[in-house]
Amino acid sequence: MRYALRQPFVSIGSDGLALATDGPLSAGHPHPRSYGTFPRVLGRYVREEHVLTLEEAIRKMTSANAAKIGILDRGILRPGMMADVTVFDAVTIIDNATYENPHQYASGVEYVIVNGKVVLDHGQHTGARPGIILKRDDAGVAGK
């Protein structure tokens, strides 16, 4: 894992599911990555182990990943792009989900903005659900 993360051509993504700690989306015993892929990279491999820099990890999770799969309106903050933003505390971010107890949110995530709408505010869900399924169309731009 450490070797792969250091490679300039490797981006960071997840095939985890959209889950919740309670309600219908909390059923089953999922892999912990569904709750903590990105916080694990930021907390363990960036902050604790210094495998890659914070800037490089964020590039690999955002613009590198979006470009690799051909979604051209996300991954970079600039006018005309979709506003998907996560604000986190680099000192405290870490995954908490384990194989034994996978239904645990990560620590250190303060705000999440999806399509320009605040979804997580001071660590609390706002009830907003502005996300859409992204797919690459023939032009290589995300479609609805």
SVG drawing of the C-alpha trace seen along z (x, -y; Angstrom):
<svg xmlns="http://www.w3.org/2000/svg" viewBox="-34 -31 41 39">
<polyline fill="none" stroke="black" stroke-width="0.4" points="0.0,0.0 2.8,-2.4 4.6,-1.7 1.5,-2.2 0.6,-5.5 4.1,-6.9 3.7,-6.3 2.9,-9.5 0.4,-7.8 -1.7,-6.3 -4.9,-8.0 -7.0,-7.3 -10.6,-6.2 -13.0,-3.7 -15.5,-1.1 -17.2,-1.4 -20.9,-1.8 -23.1,-4.8 -24.0,-3.8 -25.2,-5.3 -24.6,-4.4 -28.4,-4.0 -31.5,-3.4 -31.9,-1.2 -28.4,-2.1 -26.8,-0.6 -27.8,3.0 -25.2,5.7 -21.5,5.8 -19.7,3.8 -16.0,3.3 -14.7,0.4 -13.6,-1.4 -17.2,-2.5 -16.7,-4.9 -13.0,-5.8 -11.0,-5.4 -10.0,-9.0 -9.7,-9.8 -7.4,-6.7 -5.1,-8.0 -5.0,-11.5 -4.6,-10.4 -2.4,-7.3 -0.4,-7.6 -0.1,-11.4 0.0,-12.6 1.3,-9.5 3.6,-7.7 4.6,-10.6 4.2,-8.3 3.0,-11.3 2.4,-15.0 -1.1,-16.4 -1.1,-18.2 -0.2,-15.1 -2.8,-13.0 -5.5,-15.6 -4.5,-15.8 -4.7,-12.0 -8.2,-12.0 -9.6,-14.8 -8.2,-16.1 -6.1,-13.0 -9.0,-10.7 -11.6,-12.8 -9.3,-13.1 -8.5,-9.4 -12.2,-8.5 -13.0,-11.3 -15.2,-13.4 -13.9,-16.9 -16.2,-19.2 -15.0,-18.1 -11.8,-17.7 -10.5,-21.3 -11.8,-24.4 -12.2,-27.1 -15.1,-28.9 -17.4,-26.7 -16.5,-23.6 -18.9,-21.7 -18.3,-22.7 -17.5,-19.5 -15.5,-20.4 -14.5,-18.7 -13.1,-20.8 -11.2,-18.7 -8.8,-19.2 -5.5,-17.8 -4.4,-17.2 -7.4,-15.0 -8.7,-13.4 -8.7,-9.6 -10.9,-6.6 -12.7,-5.0 -14.4,-2.1 -13.0,1.4 -13.8,4.9 -15.4,5.6 -17.4,2.4 -17.6,0.9 -20.5,-1.5 -18.4,-4.4 -17.9,-7.8 -14.4,-9.3 -13.2,-12.0 -12.0,-15.4 -14.4,-16.1 -16.1,-19.5 -17.8,-20.4 -18.8,-18.7 -20.2,-20.6 -21.7,-18.7 -22.7,-20.4 -22.5,-23.7 -24.8,-22.7 -23.6,-22.2 -24.3,-18.6 -22.1,-18.4 -22.0,-21.5 -19.7,-21.4 -19.7,-17.6 -23.6,-17.4 -25.6,-16.3 -27.9,-19.1 -30.4,-16.8 -29.4,-18.1 -29.0,-15.4 -27.7,-17.2 -25.6,-14.4 -26.2,-12.8 -24.9,-9.6 -21.9,-10.6 -21.2,-8.9 -18.9,-9.7 -20.8,-10.6 -19.3,-10.6 -17.8,-14.0 -16.1,-12.9 -18.2,-15.3 -20.3,-14.2 -23.9,-13.7 -27.1,-13.3"/>
</svg>
